Amino acid sequence: MMNLGSLNKYFLKYKWRLLLGLLFVAISSKFAVMPGNVIKNILDQVQQLVAGNAGRAEIIALVFKAGITLLGLALLRGLFMFMMRQTIIVMSRHIEYDQKNEIYNHYQQLNTQFYKAHFTGDLMNRISEDVSRVRMYTGPSVMYFTSVVFLAMFCIIDMLKVNVMLTICVIAPLPLLAISIFYVNKIIFKKSGKIQAQLSLLTTTAQESYSGIRVIKSFVQETNMMRFFNINSEEYRKSSINLSLTEAVYFPAMNLFIGLSMLCTILIGGYFAINGQITSGNIAQFVIYINILMFPISSIGMVASMTQRAGASQKRIDEFLHTVPDIKTPINATKQVLRGAVAFNDVTFTYPHTGITALQHFSLNVQPGKKVAIIGKTGSGKTTIAHLLLRMYDTTSGDLLLDNVNINKYDLLSLRMGTAYAPQEAYLFSDTIYNNIKFGRDDATEAEVKEAARMADLDKDIMSFPKAYETMIGERGVMLSGGQKQRMVLARAILKNSKVIILDECLSAVDTQTEKTILGNLQNYLIGKTTFVITHRIFTSWTFDQVIILDNGTIAEQGTHEELMALNGRYAKLYRHQTELS
């Protein structure tokens, strides 16, 4: 329950809608209770008329008038119930909308390390299923609980006016009901948390299966994946049934306690009526009040169950919302436009989730507009340099300076707007080709988008599609080849037109002739831009100001092409091997 305190800010935001809804609940509850008095009065009056030998027409007129009154009260109650739902339930939808936006916005701020430690399915489940369960608390639970409170208050007040002793006897079973609810709620809370965790695992399994369906089919693993999904699904089914069995205690308990109250009313009320302490109409009034309270009291179990589930879900949501991103914009951050000077000063970096040291005492100075080639085998630390330049991670030790300012002092938006990145792993959205390229810059014109595609040697491929740039490429670009995906990501980076551009193995999936065409197209584009080319092979058609050979996170060789060829070391050996193959 303490976890639900996180929702108070939303209740405060919509306080007028909530207060108005509570007012409508109170009015609706009052109209629900008023028929008890009407029926009590009509029974007593009819009894008096019968005892006084009144005419049949007079009795019928009295009953008809009472019927019209009851109909009017029912209509008024229905009107205010409608208004009650229009305020409280609609408020819960607004809260659901705000909460989903808050979670999504927080997801955007969390750093790369967080996403390496958590599954996509779990993230999706918390923003969908968990938020939906919390909405059941902010809407139906609040509405039903306040309805119980007002109905119980109005009924007990009227019952006390009739006979205090009879009222005490009627409501005596209710404390036992509260104790049973409290005990069962503790069990439900634990089981709800377990179920939500299992649902996250199930969602993750399904999401990975859908995304990797081509791999599953190519390795003929459909049966194994189905078996794995069935195991997780069976665990979720058992836990859900177990929770349902626990919740099933509520309704028999409600009926038991309501039945005891009804029995007390008939037995004790009848005794008081025989002794003349109350009228027969009062007994009917008490029976009506108990029936009025039957659904609200029976809904206590449902409300308690929804509240406990919401508490478990809100706890899971808070776990992420209370996660503070390690990478964030500092106070009084620098927002200057990047010119392109980059300096690594004795930088060491260790990945926190694996403990692997990717860079050790790495130093590099690059002047604005210069081109740097970073060459090395897989795992040598090449991509780590790109991640540090984008500040996806902070250095473990040493300093990384951009234009003589420590990268940690930059505004993240300004930093990343001034840096273009074309990674080897091409991530594309389920959208059109045009929108995927334009993702690099919202204000780009159609001509600029097409020029970026031309420079990436992608334009002729695009025009071969029936819908050209309006072609939908499917989830993660499933309709495209590996080379087309890479070139589209490269076009996106070109369109961004930043002063610092990082090309991380972005041409590894294209053929030699296409690579030559692209490199030729980029020659003039890269003039004046600080360029980092991360690769495992040498671009012989480009002249680099510096070439770095990385080995296990350290610089093995460094210099110009001529200097490294004269050194006759690793670079020279790689260059001769590559040219011989060519």
Secondary structure, DSSP 8 states (H G I E B T S, - for coil): -GGGGGGHHHHHHTHHHHHHHHHHHHHHHHHHHHHHHHHHHHHHHHHHHHHTT--HHHHHHHHHHHHHHHHHHHHHHHHHHHHHHHHHHHHHHHHHHHHHHHHHHHHHHS-HHHHHHS-HHHHHHIIIIIHHHHHHIIIIIHHHHHHHHHHHHHHHHHHHHH-HHHHHHHHTTHHHHHHHHHHHHHHHHHHHHHHHHHHHHHHHHHHHHHHTHHHHHHTT-HHHHHHHHHHHHHHHHHHHHHHHHHHTTHHHHHHHHHHHHHHHHHHHHHHHHHTTSS-HHHHHHHHHHHHHHHHHHHHHHHHHHHHHHHHHHHHHHHHHHT---SS---TT-B-------EEEEEEEEE-TTT--EEEEEEEEEE-TT-EEEEE--TTSSHHHHHHHHTTSS--SEEEEEETTEEGGGB-HHHHHHTEEEE-SS----SSBHHHHHHTT-TT--HHHHHHHHHHTT-HHHHHTSTTGGG-B--GGGTTS-HHHHHHHHHHHHHHH--SEEEEESTTTTS-HHHHHHHHHHHHHHTTTSEEEEEESS--TTS--SEEEEEETTEEEEEE-HHHHHHHTSHHHHHHHHHHHH-
